[in-house]
Amino acid sequence: MKKLLLTFASLALMSAASFAHDYKVGELVINHPVMRETPANAPVSGGYMTIKNNGSEADRLLAVEVDFAGKSEIHEMSMSGEVMKMRKLEEGLEIPAGGEVKLMPGSYHLMFMQLEKQLMKGEKYDATLIFEKSGSVDVTLNVETLEEIKKSLGDEAMDHSHHGMEESETKKAE
């Protein structure tokens, strides 16, 4: 019986470890990097995660490099009246000292454009995040549904697609 319990405990720990999805570079901890599954022929997808800065100095996410998309950028979404606007962050995204930034739907996010193929739930893709002070770190982006992403990022993650974000505005961001 003891051996059986030990086996189950080991399996439970291995399962938990397989779901752990954290990376560290310098004083930064990148938690649960994911991207949204896409419908067939969709040219774009978003990437999301939490970046925590345990250091005493701010750092900045400058770029993301991938080989599954023709173009990748750091974006911000915001409301302008009744219309959701998206823009590239030309100077990157600051990660404040002792703070954290959540990249999530309807807010800061990574934008993957000119996708080579449909992104399907359960797939994994490699990316390199490049920071101003901490350097670069290779991460694996798990492809998840919007519902899974919202659940992993908490109640703050919202889908703003119903706020008037038109396809043409998305294409302008490319």
N, C-alpha and C positions, 0 to 999 in steps of 0.2 A: 504494500500500500504506500509506504514511504517513497519507494522508487517511482511509482506512478505519479504521485503528487509532485515529486522533483522534476519529472519529465514534463508535466503540464506547466509547472512554474517556468521551466526553461523555455518552453514554446511560447508562453505568454511574454516573456522578456524579449525573445527574438522578434516576435510580432511587433511589440512596442518599438523596438529599435528600428525595424524596417519602416515604420511610419515616421520616426524621427527624421526631420528634414531640415536640420540647422547647419549653418556654415559659419566659420569665423575667419576674419582677416583683420589684423591689427587689433584695435579695440572694438571692432564692429561685429555684431552677431546678426546673421541673415536667417530669418525664420520662415520656413515653409514657402519657398518660392514655387509658384504655380502659374499656369496660364490657362486661359479659357478655351474650351473646345469650340470648334467652329462648324457651321453648316457647310455643306458641299459648296465649293467655288468661292467661299468667303476670302477676300484678299487680306484681312487683318485679324489680329487677336491681341488681347491685352495680357500683360504679365503683372503678377501681384505678389507681395510678401511684406513682412515687417523687418525693418532694419533698425537695430538698437545700437546706440553708441555708448559704450561703457567708459569712454575716455573723457579727458578734461578739455579737449579741443574739438570743435566742430569738424566734420569731414564732409565731403561732397561726392555724390554719385555722379560721375561725369559721362559715362557711356555704358552701353550693353552691346556685346558682340555675340552674334549667333550665325549659324550656317544654314538654318531652315527658312530664313526670310531674306528678301532682297534688301530690306532696310529695317533698322531697329533704332528707336529713340525713347527718350524719357519725356513723358507728357503730363499735363495737368488738365483736369476737366473742372469747369466752374459754370455756374448759372449766370446768364445775362438776361434778366427779365424772365421770360418763359422758355428761353432757349439754352440748352446745354452747349457750351463752347469747349473746344479742345485746342490746346496749343503745345508746341514743343518747348521744353525748358532749355533754352540755348546755353545757359550757364550751369546746367545740371541741377541736382536736387540736394540741398543742404540737409545733413543729418546732425542735429544739434548735440553739443556735448552733454552727456548724461541723459539724453532723450532718445526718442524713437520716432520713426516715420513709418506709417502704414501706406503701402501702395495697394490700392483697392479700387474696385469698380466705382466710378463716379468721382474720383479724386486723382491723386498722383498714381501713375501706372507706367509700365513699360509698354511701348506700342511696337508690335511686330507687323510690318507691312510687306506686301508682295510675297505672300506665303507661297511656298512651292507646292504644298498639298494641304488637304483637310487635316486639322488637328483633332484627334479622336481621344475621348476619355480613356485614361489608363496609359497613354503613351508618355514617354519621357524624352526631353530634349536638353542638350547641353547649352549653357550660356556662360559668358564671362562678364562679370560686373567689374567696372573699372572705377576706382575711387581716387580722389585727389591725393590723400595722405596715406591711406592704408594700402594702396596698390590694387592689384586685381585678384579676383577669386573666381574659380570655376564652380558653378552650381548646376544642379539638375532641376529643370522645370517640369513638374508633373502636370499633365493635362487633366483638368477637372471641369465639372459642370459649374454653371454660375451658382447654383444652390450650394454645392460643396465649398466653393470659394467663399461665399457669404458666411457659411457656418464656421469655416476655419479662421476667418478674419474678425468674426464677432458681429454684433448688431450694427456697427457703424457702416459696414459694407453695404452699398445700395446699388440697385440697378436704376440708372436714370434714363434708360432708353425711351421711356414714355414722355420725356420732357421736351420733345421736339428736336432731338438730335437727328438731323437728316443725313442720309447716305452721302449727299454731296458735301456736307461739312466734314465728314470723315475722310472723304477723298481729298479735300483741300489740305488736310493735315499730312497727306503723303507727300 
